Amino acid sequence: WTVLAEADQLFYRVFYQQIRSGKEFGWAVWRAREEVRLVFPHRTDWLAYTYFGHPKCEPYLVRASQGFTFFEALNPPENDCFEAGQSYKF
């Protein structure tokens, strides 16, 4: 749903402050939501922000590389061992 621009700005400001201080994603989202709830007690904007992932997830610095690709087969073999010459959908 639509949230106040001020609530959005506050959420991300607190979220990134928490991340930069070394907090895990779950904690950073919880803290940012709590701040929005306290600053705008008459609104439900704080409920609009969610995080789906492991609560102890931590950011990492991205390093330059030659490339990286992740893919997942839609029809993997029963034994999870791909065989040469077989067709798979990705």
C-alpha positions as CSV (number, residue, x, y, z in Angstrom):
1,W,0.0,0.0,0.0
2,T,1.0,3.6,-0.3
3,V,3.0,5.0,2.6
4,L,4.0,8.5,3.5
5,A,7.2,9.7,1.7
6,E,8.4,10.7,5.1
7,A,7.9,7.2,6.5
8,D,9.7,5.7,3.6
9,Q,12.7,8.1,4.0
10,L,12.8,7.4,7.8
11,F,12.6,3.6,7.3
12,Y,15.5,3.5,4.8
13,R,17.6,6.0,6.7
14,V,17.4,3.9,9.9
15,F,17.7,0.6,8.0
16,Y,21.0,1.7,6.3
17,Q,22.3,3.2,9.5
18,Q,21.8,-0.1,11.2
19,I,23.4,-2.0,8.3
20,R,26.4,0.3,8.2
21,S,26.9,-0.1,11.9
22,G,27.2,-3.9,11.4
23,K,23.7,-5.0,12.4
24,E,22.2,-8.1,10.7
25,F,19.3,-7.6,8.2
26,G,16.6,-8.9,10.4
27,W,17.6,-6.6,13.2
28,A,18.0,-3.6,10.8
29,V,14.5,-4.1,9.4
30,W,13.0,-4.6,12.9
31,R,14.6,-1.4,14.1
32,A,13.6,0.7,11.1
33,R,10.0,-0.5,11.3
34,E,9.9,0.3,15.0
35,E,11.2,3.8,14.3
36,V,8.5,4.4,11.7
37,R,5.9,3.1,14.2
38,L,7.1,5.4,16.9
39,V,7.3,8.5,14.7
40,F,3.9,7.9,13.0
41,P,1.9,6.2,15.8
42,H,-1.4,7.2,14.1
43,R,-0.6,5.3,10.8
44,T,0.1,1.7,9.9
45,D,2.9,2.5,7.4
46,W,5.4,0.5,9.5
47,L,3.6,-2.7,8.6
48,A,4.3,-2.1,4.9
49,Y,8.0,-3.0,5.3
50,T,8.9,-6.7,5.3
51,Y,12.0,-8.8,5.0
52,F,12.0,-12.4,3.8
53,G,15.2,-14.1,4.5
54,H,17.4,-15.4,7.3
55,P,17.3,-12.9,10.2
56,K,21.1,-13.2,10.7
57,C,21.9,-12.4,7.0
58,E,24.7,-9.9,6.7
59,P,25.7,-7.8,3.7
60,Y,29.1,-8.3,2.0
61,L,31.2,-6.2,-0.3
62,V,30.9,-7.2,-4.0
63,R,34.2,-7.7,-5.6
64,A,34.9,-7.4,-9.3
65,S,35.1,-10.8,-11.1
66,Q,35.0,-12.3,-14.5
67,G,31.4,-13.1,-14.1
68,F,28.9,-15.2,-12.1
69,T,25.6,-16.8,-13.1
70,F,23.2,-18.7,-11.0
71,F,20.6,-20.9,-12.6
72,E,18.2,-23.6,-11.6
73,A,16.7,-26.4,-13.7
74,L,12.9,-26.5,-13.9
75,N,13.1,-30.3,-14.5
76,P,16.1,-31.5,-12.6
77,P,16.9,-35.2,-12.8
78,E,15.6,-37.4,-9.9
79,N,19.2,-38.0,-8.6
80,D,20.3,-34.3,-9.1
81,C,23.0,-35.5,-11.4
82,F,22.9,-33.9,-14.9
83,E,23.8,-36.1,-17.8
84,A,25.5,-35.1,-21.0
85,G,23.2,-35.2,-24.0
86,Q,20.0,-34.8,-22.0
87,S,17.7,-31.8,-22.4
88,Y,16.9,-29.6,-19.4
89,K,14.7,-26.5,-19.0
90,F,16.2,-23.5,-17.1
